[in-house]
Amino acid sequence: MKKRNQFFSAAWAASACACVMSAPLATSLDAADKPNIIVMITDDLNYEAYSYTGNENLKTPHVDKLIEDGVFFRQAYTTHAVCAPSRAGLMTGRYQARFGYETLTGNTEEAAKFDRGVDTKEVFISNILKDAGYTTAAIGKWHLGVNEKYQPNARGFDYAFNFLGGCSYDRWDGLRENGKPVDGSGYTTDALTDRTLSFIEENKDKPFFIYYASFNVHSPYTVDPKYLPEGATVNKVRKPKEVSGEYDDLQKVYDGMITAFDVQVGRINNKLEELGLAENTIVVITNDNGGTKIRPCKQFSGHKATYYEGGVRTPFAIKWPAQLKAGTVDKDNVISNLDLLPTLVAAAGGKLPTDRDIDGVNILPVLKGESKIADDRQLFWRAGSGSFTRKGKYKLHWPLNRKKHAEAYLKLKGKKQGREDPPLYDPANYDAPLLFDLSVDEKEQNDIAAQHPEIVQQLCKDLERFNTFKETDKIQGSGK
């Protein structure tokens, strides 16, 4: 145990000396100087969903403009490859392994029955910004717990308009406004933005934080016909059990859902411009995990629920006209959604909690071109099929004990016995650890583990420590 503590502390200290990870938070700001903050997170979005990032099937002018008006990161990562844990990492700035929120919660009934939610001892970014003088709103998908103690209004949000479970497009019966059922009709993607615009209008004279979690493009695949590509007539189709090859109708709906999100980005930006708030409003666009097999990513291998780049690489952009240079494309710095909490808290002049470690880093100096992330920054992921780490240009896929995972799965479901081998995120088994050099092989096609046994050995040791660390242990590459 002592050696493990020394590893994390020493490794973190070395990283902090080498890069922006040791950058101090901003000093307190007057209310008039505090930037408004909007974090827009999409759901199951392919890295190439936007025309800016490679979509050849449609145009996304509003998202593209936001990216071009801000800073775009080419090497940005989600904190997990599936919805709920990924959002938990973003909200807390901490690896999910610290607080045991590493799996999907199941449907709303299961989540409530098994009391599944992010530990109430965890501090959300909304808690910190609220303490810093912000009025806060959570709008859209939640997926961080159904029971009242886990709901947005109990996690630092003044206003909440949410579907507490996985997704909803036309199921208004699942929507809640400040915890209470609401009546309505129509495409809920539009309704989320309607509430967002009202919240901005009502709070235009004081700093606000909005967590805007779009349902798009999660299944069930459905879209208002007004967003469909020209010539398409299909509205809703059922996802095939196994999508392979071309499935034209489904792909048209999928494209329409991307268009719908793009329109919402434009609506929100127009409201900010109309009210004179755009200059000092931070707008972030990111994603929770990679896309599905409907439109495979051409640039990367993998998809949602895998830890190839296609499952965890995300289109990530931050726009803040008052502080950041427009048109900046960062191709080198490796960042994570973990970094949003310390970065936005710094921008807001807030204070990080002192009773816990924050794994994300404050990248404000990077955004401003004043500093860079260390070349050997290390990120970690953990899931049913294995553990994964990226350090510098190298990325390692490392298998876990399949039987142990199966036992944990059954325990979570409250069963004494069941399927011996529950579904696991593929690739479910490896013959040996896989090593890739992302500087020349972003598609992870050429396993070089045999050529670099010393690198494999060290990264496996790092992952072993990550998989057994305690709450008090430092994690390599972490911030505070």
Secondary structure by P-SEA (a helix, b strand, c coil): caaaaaaaaaaaaaaaaccccccccccccccccbbbbbbbbbccccccccccccccccccaaaaaaaaabbbbccccccccccaaaaaaaaccccccccccccccccaaaaaaaccccccccccaaaaaaaaccbbbbcccccccccccccccccccccccccccccccccccccccccbbbbbbccaaaaaaaaaaaaaaacccbbbbbbbbbcccccccccccccccccccccccccccccccccaaaaaaaaaaaaaaaaaaaaaaaaaaaacccccbbbbbbbcbbbcccccccccccccccccccccccbbbbbbccccccccccccccccccaaaaaaaaaacccccccccccccccccccccccccccbbbbbbbcccbbbbbcccbbbbbbccaaaaaaaaaaaacccccccccccccccccccbbbbccccccccccccccccaaaaaaaaaaaaaaaccccccccccccc
